[in-house]
């Protein structure tokens, strides 16, 4: 049987060192995120009329639905970008994993 959790996706500057991304992620975990996955990526996007291509860090956060609003608010407060990508969706997980997320959020 499955249960709902939320997943939040965001990005951080590619020039950040792994320990900086880890420190940022640690703050999120302290604020109610159960798990953060850190992935180096390449992003292509349009900003102020120009196409840009940059290395970034992608963060995927697993969070209890009960903490979703609080985590998004905190993420907006501490994020280094002026207009950060903050995308979130509802996901189904196994009952065991979803319980773990709820218990650790």
N, C-alpha and C positions, 0 to 999 in steps of 0.2 A: 504494500500500500504506500502511496506517495503523499507527501505533505508539502506545503508551499514555503519557500524562502524567497529572499530577494537577492539579486546580483546587481552590483553597481560596477560600471566600467568607467575608468578615467585614465588620463595620461599625465605624465610628468616630463620635464625637460630631459632630453637625451644626454646633456652634458653632466647631469647629476651622477655622482659616483654611487655605486651599489649601497654603500653604508648610508648615504643621504636618503635614498629611496627606502632603505630599511628603517631608518629613523622616522620618516614620514609615515610609513606603514605601521610602525609600532604605536604611534600616536592614535592611529585609526583603531587599532585593536584595543587600546586602552579606552577608547570612546564607544566601544560596542560592536565592532566588526569581529566576526568569528574567525575569518581567514582572509588573507591577502595573498594573491599570486602576482609575482612581479615578472614581466616579460619584456625584454628589449625588442623594439619594433621600428619600422620605418613608416612614417606618415607622410602622405601627400594631401594638401588641403589648400583652399583658397582663403587668403586673409588680406583684407583691405585691398581687394582687387587684383592681387598677385597670387600666382600659384607657388607654393612653397613645398619643399621636401626636406624633412628633418628626421633625425633619429630621436626617438622618444622612449619612455618607459610606459608600458600599459599595465595598469593595476586592475585586477578583477577582485572585487570584494564580495564575500558571502556574509549576509546579514539577516537577522531575524526580521520578519515583517513588522514586528513591534518596534524595532529600533530604526527602521528605514528613514523616517523624517528627521530624526535627531542626527543620524550619521550624515545625511545629505547636507543638513545645515552646517554641521561641523566641517565637512569637507569643503564647502564653499568658503568658510572663514579662513581655513589654513592653506588653501590651494594657491600656488605661486602664479598661475595664469590669470589674466584679466577676465577671460571668458572661457573657463575650463569646460572640457567635455565631461559631463556627468550624465550618463545614460543608465537607466535602471529598468529592470523588468522582474516580473514574478517568474519563478522557476519551480519545478517539481523536483523533489529529492526523495530518496528512500526515507522511510520513517526514522531509521536509525541516524542517518546523516542530518536530516532536518532537526531531529531532537538535539543532536550535538550542536548545531548552529544556534538553536534557541537557548541551549544551556550555556553557551560561551559568548553570547552577544550581550 
